């Protein structure tokens, strides 16, 4: 697989701009997970498309120059009738825009896109695995379905990119090493590069908005409001630690998911916010007790913000750092262990300072999303060379 650098400026046949399309289930993923990668594609001179179900983030995508193609029938859950309709829509879009590269993301669209991309004769089909959607504790039937679907779909791609090594090893028998690579994950580090004075002002303003006093500790988690994020265990810990800190959760509702989570005492649910650097600046401790992560973006952002963290001891969180060096880890689904870890951070200011500083150093060294985007571009070029496609440099 290619080196992780941005390749020379690539052009399509006869020097025309390459058309690159990223496929996700919802527009939120295009905006929140892939914005930097989309910007790098645009900077490389590509005609850049985002394909997903339509939603509120489309205007923000179009504002940066991405051409959005809606799949109106696409849903996040597997629904055979809707999936068939979405497949027809996707084939029609691919036939019309004729991308040189189809880059698929998310579990469902990763499967549909890889298969249909090859059927539509897209020259380069690449998939990024953002985390296998089955865990060791899941029922055997679910694990068999997930791994079988991934192994089947991987036969249709030209390259497979993994955000963590555990997922790559899990699928190693189905995906040859020569066309797979662990690329990690990253965030836009420039969003967190504020000077200390500005950060202090931002912190004070948001804490005042939330009614949090200057001497109070504020603990927060970030993610969709679903049970698999560990919100139930977080609420238990918040109730056990009442009086030691204030507890909040930031993120959108996800009513289409079967594990959509309702209200919980002890935690203030703030909904989605567009000022996440300010949110991280306002927090004293970050927590993510999730059951499943590909490579946690919110934890990377918290690390970039220099926050001490308690994360689940799962793949996708372990990659953020080492226990007791960069962060604390607690078993998923274990409210007592989560409470104990949070209590350590709330009662040991020296530990908070040490872990926060270490997390910031690791984020600066390891979590630059532009480096991840560079691997994608280099992968497209490597596949094109291997296939003898008439792409040019210039």
Secondary structure, DSSP 8 states (H G I E B T S, - for coil): ---SS--S-EE-GGG---EEEEEEEEHHHHHHTTHHHHHHHHHTT-EEEEEEE--TTHHHHHHTT-EEEE-TT--SS--HHHHHHHHHHHHHHHHHH--SEEEE-SHHHHHHHHHHHHHTT-SEEEEEE---S--TTS-HHHHHHHHHHHHHHHTT-SEEEESSHHHHHHTTTTS-GGGEEE----B-GGGG---HHHHHHHHHHHHHHHT--TTS-EEEEES-BBGGGTHHHHHHHHHHTBTTBEEEEE--B-TTSTTB----TT-EEEE--S-HHHHHHH-SEEEE--S--SS-HHHHHHHHTT-EEEEESSTTTGGG--BTTTBEEE-TT-HHHHHHHHHHHHH-HHHHHHHHHHHHHHHHHH-BHHHHHHHHHHHHHHHHHHHT---EE-
